Amino acid sequence: MIPSIFTTTLLAATESMGASPVAARSDVLHMVLNASPMVRAIMAGLLLLSVFCWGVMAAKARMIRRANRESGRFIKLFIERKDYDELFKESETLEQGHLAYVFRRGYAELKRVSALFESRGLPNYMDHPENLLENVDRAIQGGVIARRKRLYRFLPVLATTGGTAPFIGLFGTVWGIMTSFQEIGMRGSANLAVVAPGISEALVATAMGLAAAIPAVVAYNHFNNKIQSIEDDMLQFTSDFLNCLKADLMCRSGQGNTTLRQPAQAQPGSGNAQLKGRPVAIIKGELSGGDDDKERRIEKRHGVRD
């Protein structure tokens, strides 16, 4: 019943528009321009909302693509690393890479806490590397949260548009139909040829609402899945990075423990004399070997995503 009414209405609107040269312009622009002021205002709002959503989509697509590309480059640098300090400097050029950002937050905290312990005269803190790693882990988790907030910025606009735009358009349609029925009352005629143009113009608002909502919903789901994947990558890299740090800290603690506790007694000819007055080896970026299998696993887990 209802579809037949709408079909009859649209057919009558077409016939009425074809009655004169002016009414022959039955395109969408003509219907929009001839709508009531309230309906035009709603259409303008939907148009602005749609344009803003498309801008958010373009910006998010560019941001996520660049983040994945730079994170892929960072993983290669991390696998081929020889010095943590050099890796830190190289990662500063990868501003959008989420894995590079996580590494910088963790390594900066490692250096800060280590320098603080050494300045307080606590050279034997390397006996318990878990104390360092707890601070590093908290700093990295803060970095993950900060980067996640940055990625989700303006994304709720897409969800809001997808949920409300159809109803905003429907409101414009209802308003237009109310205006058309008021014209029926004023003219005293219930001929569809009289009111059909107004109803068809009002229906454009619903079409615009759907046109704004459908791409917004699709884009929101797409970007939400991408960001979830990025977050999983950051958490996985956090685990891998902390494992590497723990292994290196334990190795360096076992090799230079005596010298770190008694730096003043080191003899000029001994092999440990070169550690005198220097920070812990891991803080200087020196790495222990024998991690080829671990690095291959890291490279496999953190593959480059398009």
DRENPA-779643 format. One record per residue (C-alpha): x, y, z. Coordinates in nm, 2 decimals. Each point is the difference from the previous one (the first is absolute). Layout:
<vexpas>
vexpa u = X	v = Y	w = Z
...
</vexpas>
This chain:
<vexpas>
vexpa u = 0.00	v = 0.00	w = 0.00
vexpa u = 0.26	v = 0.25	w = 0.10
vexpa u = 0.24	v = -0.07	w = -0.29
vexpa u = -0.29	v = 0.05	w = -0.24
vexpa u = -0.08	v = 0.34	w = 0.15
vexpa u = 0.36	v = 0.11	w = -0.04
vexpa u = 0.01	v = -0.13	w = -0.35
vexpa u = -0.32	v = 0.18	w = -0.09
vexpa u = 0.14	v = 0.32	w = 0.16
vexpa u = 0.33	v = -0.01	w = -0.19
vexpa u = -0.18	v = -0.07	w = -0.33
vexpa u = -0.24	v = 0.29	w = 0.06
vexpa u = 0.30	v = 0.22	w = 0.09
vexpa u = 0.16	v = -0.09	w = -0.33
vexpa u = -0.31	v = 0.07	w = -0.20
vexpa u = -0.05	v = 0.34	w = 0.18
vexpa u = 0.36	v = 0.10	w = -0.06
vexpa u = -0.03	v = -0.08	w = -0.37
vexpa u = -0.31	v = 0.23	w = -0.04
vexpa u = 0.21	v = 0.32	w = -0.04
vexpa u = 0.35	v = 0.09	w = -0.11
vexpa u = 0.10	v = 0.11	w = 0.35
vexpa u = -0.13	v = -0.31	w = 0.17
vexpa u = 0.18	v = -0.21	w = -0.26
vexpa u = 0.32	v = 0.04	w = 0.20
vexpa u = -0.06	v = -0.30	w = 0.21
vexpa u = 0.35	v = -0.07	w = 0.11
vexpa u = 0.11	v = -0.02	w = 0.36
vexpa u = 0.14	v = 0.35	w = 0.01
vexpa u = -0.33	v = 0.14	w = -0.11
vexpa u = -0.18	v = -0.19	w = 0.27
vexpa u = 0.24	v = 0.11	w = 0.26
vexpa u = -0.03	v = 0.37	w = -0.10
vexpa u = -0.38	v = -0.02	w = 0.01
vexpa u = -0.02	v = -0.17	w = 0.34
vexpa u = -0.13	v = 0.19	w = 0.30
vexpa u = 0.26	v = 0.21	w = 0.21
vexpa u = 0.00	v = -0.26	w = 0.28
vexpa u = 0.07	v = -0.29	w = -0.24
vexpa u = 0.27	v = 0.20	w = -0.18
vexpa u = 0.17	v = 0.07	w = 0.34
vexpa u = -0.01	v = -0.37	w = 0.09
vexpa u = 0.15	v = -0.09	w = -0.34
vexpa u = 0.27	v = 0.26	w = 0.04
vexpa u = 0.09	v = -0.14	w = 0.34
vexpa u = 0.01	v = -0.35	w = -0.14
vexpa u = 0.22	v = 0.11	w = -0.29
vexpa u = 0.25	v = 0.17	w = 0.24
vexpa u = 0.00	v = -0.31	w = 0.23
vexpa u = 0.07	v = -0.22	w = -0.30
vexpa u = 0.29	v = 0.22	w = -0.12
vexpa u = 0.15	v = 0.00	w = 0.35
vexpa u = -0.03	v = -0.38	w = 0.01
vexpa u = 0.17	v = -0.04	w = -0.33
vexpa u = 0.28	v = 0.23	w = 0.12
vexpa u = 0.04	v = -0.22	w = 0.31
vexpa u = 0.01	v = -0.31	w = -0.21
vexpa u = 0.27	v = 0.14	w = -0.23
vexpa u = 0.21	v = 0.11	w = 0.30
vexpa u = -0.03	v = -0.33	w = 0.18
vexpa u = 0.08	v = -0.20	w = -0.30
vexpa u = 0.32	v = 0.21	w = -0.06
vexpa u = 0.09	v = -0.02	w = 0.37
vexpa u = -0.04	v = -0.38	w = 0.03
vexpa u = 0.18	v = -0.07	w = -0.33
vexpa u = 0.29	v = 0.21	w = 0.10
vexpa u = 0.01	v = -0.15	w = 0.35
vexpa u = 0.01	v = -0.35	w = -0.13
vexpa u = 0.27	v = 0.09	w = -0.26
vexpa u = 0.23	v = 0.17	w = 0.25
vexpa u = -0.06	v = -0.28	w = 0.26
vexpa u = 0.11	v = -0.25	w = -0.27
vexpa u = 0.32	v = 0.20	w = -0.05
vexpa u = 0.06	v = 0.01	w = 0.37
vexpa u = -0.03	v = -0.37	w = 0.04
vexpa u = 0.27	v = -0.05	w = -0.26
vexpa u = 0.22	v = 0.25	w = 0.19
vexpa u = -0.08	v = -0.18	w = 0.33
vexpa u = 0.10	v = -0.34	w = -0.14
vexpa u = 0.32	v = 0.14	w = -0.15
vexpa u = 0.09	v = 0.21	w = 0.31
vexpa u = 0.35	v = 0.02	w = 0.13
vexpa u = -0.04	v = 0.28	w = 0.24
vexpa u = -0.31	v = 0.11	w = 0.19
vexpa u = 0.11	v = 0.37	w = 0.00
vexpa u = 0.04	v = 0.00	w = -0.37
vexpa u = -0.34	v = -0.18	w = -0.04
vexpa u = -0.16	v = 0.27	w = 0.22
vexpa u = 0.14	v = 0.28	w = -0.22
vexpa u = -0.12	v = -0.18	w = -0.32
vexpa u = -0.34	v = -0.06	w = 0.15
vexpa u = -0.05	v = 0.38	w = 0.06
vexpa u = -0.04	v = 0.04	w = -0.38
vexpa u = -0.29	v = -0.24	w = 0.01
vexpa u = -0.25	v = 0.23	w = 0.17
vexpa u = -0.31	v = -0.17	w = -0.11
vexpa u = 0.11	v = -0.36	w = 0.07
vexpa u = -0.17	v = -0.14	w = 0.30
vexpa u = 0.27	v = -0.26	w = 0.07
vexpa u = 0.27	v = 0.26	w = -0.02
vexpa u = -0.20	v = 0.21	w = 0.24
vexpa u = -0.04	v = -0.28	w = 0.25
vexpa u = 0.38	v = -0.07	w = -0.02
vexpa u = 0.09	v = 0.36	w = 0.06
vexpa u = -0.23	v = 0.02	w = 0.31
vexpa u = 0.15	v = -0.32	w = 0.15
vexpa u = 0.36	v = 0.07	w = -0.08
vexpa u = -0.02	v = 0.36	w = 0.13
vexpa u = -0.14	v = -0.12	w = 0.33
vexpa u = 0.27	v = -0.27	w = 0.02
vexpa u = 0.27	v = 0.26	w = -0.04
vexpa u = -0.17	v = 0.24	w = 0.24
vexpa u = -0.04	v = -0.25	w = 0.28
vexpa u = 0.35	v = -0.14	w = -0.04
vexpa u = 0.15	v = 0.35	w = 0.02
vexpa u = -0.20	v = 0.07	w = 0.31
vexpa u = 0.12	v = -0.32	w = 0.17
vexpa u = 0.36	v = 0.07	w = -0.08
vexpa u = -0.03	v = 0.36	w = 0.11
vexpa u = -0.13	v = -0.13	w = 0.34
vexpa u = 0.30	v = -0.22	w = 0.04
vexpa u = -0.18	v = -0.33	w = -0.06
vexpa u = 0.24	v = -0.19	w = -0.23
vexpa u = -0.14	v = -0.34	w = 0.09
vexpa u = -0.35	v = 0.06	w = -0.13
vexpa u = 0.09	v = -0.23	w = -0.30
vexpa u = -0.04	v = -0.29	w = 0.24
vexpa u = -0.38	v = 0.04	w = -0.04
vexpa u = -0.07	v = 0.10	w = -0.36
vexpa u = -0.37	v = -0.05	w = 0.07
vexpa u = -0.01	v = 0.33	w = 0.18
vexpa u = 0.11	v = 0.18	w = -0.32
vexpa u = -0.23	v = -0.20	w = -0.22
vexpa u = -0.30	v = 0.09	w = 0.22
vexpa u = 0.06	v = 0.37	w = -0.06
vexpa u = 0.06	v = -0.07	w = -0.37
vexpa u = -0.32	v = -0.20	w = -0.03
vexpa u = -0.21	v = 0.27	w = 0.16
vexpa u = 0.15	v = 0.27	w = -0.23
vexpa u = -0.07	v = -0.22	w = -0.30
vexpa u = -0.36	v = -0.06	w = 0.11
vexpa u = -0.04	v = 0.38	w = 0.03
vexpa u = 0.14	v = 0.04	w = -0.35
vexpa u = -0.24	v = -0.27	w = -0.14
vexpa u = -0.30	v = 0.18	w = 0.16
vexpa u = 0.12	v = 0.34	w = -0.14
vexpa u = 0.04	v = -0.14	w = -0.35
vexpa u = -0.34	v = -0.17	w = 0.02
vexpa u = -0.17	v = 0.32	w = 0.09
vexpa u = 0.17	v = 0.17	w = -0.29
vexpa u = -0.12	v = -0.26	w = -0.24
vexpa u = -0.35	v = 0.01	w = 0.13
vexpa u = -0.03	v = 0.38	w = -0.02
vexpa u = -0.30	v = 0.11	w = -0.21
vexpa u = -0.09	v = -0.36	w = -0.06
vexpa u = -0.32	v = 0.02	w = 0.21
vexpa u = -0.13	v = 0.26	w = -0.24
vexpa u = -0.04	v = -0.28	w = -0.26
vexpa u = -0.19	v = -0.21	w = 0.25
vexpa u = -0.22	v = 0.30	w = 0.10
vexpa u = -0.07	v = 0.08	w = -0.37
vexpa u = -0.08	v = -0.36	w = -0.08
vexpa u = -0.25	v = -0.02	w = 0.29
vexpa u = -0.17	v = 0.34	w = -0.03
vexpa u = 0.01	v = 0.11	w = -0.36
vexpa u = -0.29	v = -0.22	w = -0.12
vexpa u = -0.22	v = 0.13	w = 0.28
vexpa u = 0.10	v = 0.36	w = -0.08
vexpa u = -0.09	v = -0.06	w = -0.36
vexpa u = -0.32	v = -0.16	w = 0.10
vexpa u = -0.09	v = 0.30	w = 0.22
vexpa u = 0.04	v = 0.22	w = -0.31
vexpa u = -0.22	v = -0.23	w = -0.20
vexpa u = -0.27	v = 0.00	w = 0.27
vexpa u = 0.02	v = 0.38	w = 0.01
vexpa u = -0.04	v = 0.02	w = -0.38
vexpa u = -0.30	v = -0.23	w = 0.00
vexpa u = -0.16	v = 0.20	w = 0.28
vexpa u = 0.05	v = 0.31	w = -0.22
vexpa u = -0.16	v = -0.17	w = -0.30
vexpa u = -0.31	v = -0.10	w = 0.20
vexpa u = -0.03	v = 0.35	w = 0.12
vexpa u = -0.01	v = 0.11	w = -0.36
vexpa u = -0.28	v = -0.26	w = -0.06
vexpa u = -0.20	v = 0.16	w = 0.28
vexpa u = 0.06	v = 0.35	w = -0.14
vexpa u = -0.09	v = -0.09	w = -0.36
vexpa u = -0.29	v = -0.22	w = 0.09
vexpa u = 0.12	v = -0.26	w = -0.24
vexpa u = 0.14	v = -0.35	w = 0.07
vexpa u = 0.13	v = -0.05	w = -0.36
vexpa u = 0.34	v = -0.17	w = 0.02
vexpa u = 0.12	v = 0.20	w = -0.30
vexpa u = -0.02	v = 0.31	w = 0.22
vexpa u = 0.19	v = -0.14	w = 0.31
vexpa u = 0.22	v = -0.26	w = -0.16
vexpa u = 0.28	v = 0.24	w = -0.09
vexpa u = 0.03	v = 0.11	w = 0.36
vexpa u = 0.00	v = -0.36	w = 0.13
vexpa u = 0.27	v = -0.10	w = -0.25
vexpa u = 0.21	v = 0.29	w = 0.09
vexpa u = -0.03	v = -0.09	w = 0.37
vexpa u = 0.11	v = -0.36	w = -0.08
vexpa u = 0.33	v = 0.13	w = -0.12
vexpa u = 0.09	v = 0.08	w = 0.36
vexpa u = -0.03	v = -0.37	w = 0.09
vexpa u = 0.21	v = -0.09	w = -0.30
vexpa u = 0.27	v = 0.24	w = 0.11
vexpa u = -0.01	v = -0.13	w = 0.35
vexpa u = 0.06	v = -0.35	w = -0.12
vexpa u = 0.27	v = 0.12	w = -0.24
vexpa u = 0.18	v = 0.15	w = 0.30
vexpa u = -0.05	v = -0.29	w = 0.23
vexpa u = 0.09	v = -0.30	w = -0.21
vexpa u = 0.37	v = 0.10	w = -0.08
vexpa u = 0.05	v = 0.12	w = 0.36
vexpa u = -0.11	v = -0.34	w = 0.14
vexpa u = 0.22	v = -0.19	w = -0.24
vexpa u = 0.30	v = 0.22	w = 0.06
vexpa u = -0.04	v = -0.01	w = 0.38
vexpa u = 0.00	v = -0.38	w = 0.00
vexpa u = 0.30	v = -0.01	w = -0.23
vexpa u = 0.21	v = 0.24	w = 0.19
vexpa u = -0.10	v = -0.15	w = 0.34
vexpa u = 0.13	v = -0.34	w = -0.12
vexpa u = 0.32	v = 0.17	w = -0.13
vexpa u = 0.06	v = 0.18	w = 0.34
vexpa u = -0.07	v = -0.32	w = 0.19
vexpa u = 0.27	v = -0.17	w = -0.21
vexpa u = 0.24	v = 0.28	w = 0.07
vexpa u = -0.07	v = -0.03	w = 0.37
vexpa u = 0.07	v = -0.37	w = -0.01
vexpa u = 0.33	v = 0.07	w = -0.18
vexpa u = 0.10	v = 0.25	w = 0.27
vexpa u = -0.08	v = -0.25	w = 0.28
vexpa u = 0.19	v = -0.28	w = -0.18
vexpa u = 0.30	v = 0.22	w = -0.06
vexpa u = -0.01	v = 0.11	w = 0.36
vexpa u = 0.03	v = -0.36	w = 0.11
vexpa u = 0.29	v = -0.07	w = -0.25
vexpa u = 0.18	v = 0.32	w = 0.10
vexpa u = -0.02	v = -0.07	w = 0.37
vexpa u = 0.13	v = -0.36	w = -0.06
vexpa u = 0.30	v = 0.13	w = -0.19
vexpa u = 0.07	v = 0.26	w = 0.27
vexpa u = -0.03	v = -0.26	w = 0.27
vexpa u = 0.24	v = -0.24	w = -0.17
vexpa u = 0.25	v = 0.28	w = -0.07
vexpa u = -0.02	v = 0.14	w = 0.35
vexpa u = 0.05	v = -0.35	w = 0.16
vexpa u = 0.30	v = -0.07	w = -0.23
vexpa u = 0.17	v = 0.33	w = 0.07
vexpa u = -0.07	v = -0.03	w = 0.37
vexpa u = 0.18	v = -0.33	w = 0.01
vexpa u = 0.29	v = 0.12	w = -0.21
vexpa u = 0.07	v = 0.33	w = 0.17
vexpa u = -0.15	v = -0.04	w = 0.35
vexpa u = 0.33	v = 0.02	w = 0.19
vexpa u = 0.13	v = 0.30	w = -0.18
vexpa u = -0.33	v = 0.19	w = 0.03
vexpa u = 0.00	v = -0.05	w = 0.38
vexpa u = 0.37	v = 0.10	w = 0.04
vexpa u = 0.09	v = 0.23	w = -0.29
vexpa u = 0.28	v = 0.17	w = 0.20
vexpa u = 0.20	v = -0.32	w = 0.04
vexpa u = 0.02	v = -0.08	w = -0.37
vexpa u = 0.36	v = -0.03	w = -0.12
vexpa u = 0.11	v = 0.17	w = -0.32
vexpa u = 0.11	v = -0.32	w = -0.16
vexpa u = -0.31	v = -0.20	w = 0.08
vexpa u = -0.27	v = -0.07	w = -0.25
vexpa u = -0.26	v = 0.15	w = 0.23
vexpa u = 0.18	v = 0.34	w = 0.03
vexpa u = -0.18	v = 0.12	w = -0.31
vexpa u = -0.33	v = -0.01	w = 0.19
vexpa u = 0.13	v = 0.25	w = 0.26
vexpa u = -0.22	v = 0.31	w = 0.02
vexpa u = -0.23	v = -0.12	w = -0.28
vexpa u = -0.37	v = -0.08	w = 0.03
vexpa u = -0.13	v = -0.35	w = -0.03
vexpa u = 0.09	v = -0.16	w = -0.33
vexpa u = -0.36	v = -0.04	w = -0.11
vexpa u = -0.06	v = 0.37	w = 0.06
vexpa u = 0.29	v = 0.08	w = -0.23
vexpa u = -0.17	v = -0.21	w = -0.26
vexpa u = 0.24	v = -0.30	w = 0.00
vexpa u = -0.19	v = -0.32	w = -0.07
vexpa u = 0.06	v = -0.36	w = 0.08
vexpa u = 0.01	v = -0.25	w = -0.28
vexpa u = -0.17	v = -0.33	w = -0.07
vexpa u = -0.35	v = 0.14	w = -0.06
vexpa u = -0.03	v = -0.09	w = -0.37
vexpa u = -0.29	v = -0.24	w = 0.06
vexpa u = -0.18	v = 0.26	w = 0.22
vexpa u = 0.04	v = 0.27	w = -0.26
vexpa u = -0.13	v = -0.22	w = -0.28
vexpa u = -0.31	v = -0.06	w = 0.21
vexpa u = -0.04	v = 0.37	w = 0.06
vexpa u = 0.03	v = 0.07	w = -0.37
vexpa u = -0.26	v = -0.27	w = -0.08
vexpa u = -0.25	v = 0.14	w = 0.26
vexpa u = 0.03	v = 0.36	w = -0.11
vexpa u = -0.04	v = -0.03	w = -0.37
vexpa u = -0.06	v = 0.31	w = -0.20
vexpa u = -0.37	v = 0.07	w = -0.06
vexpa u = -0.13	v = 0.21	w = -0.28
</vexpas>
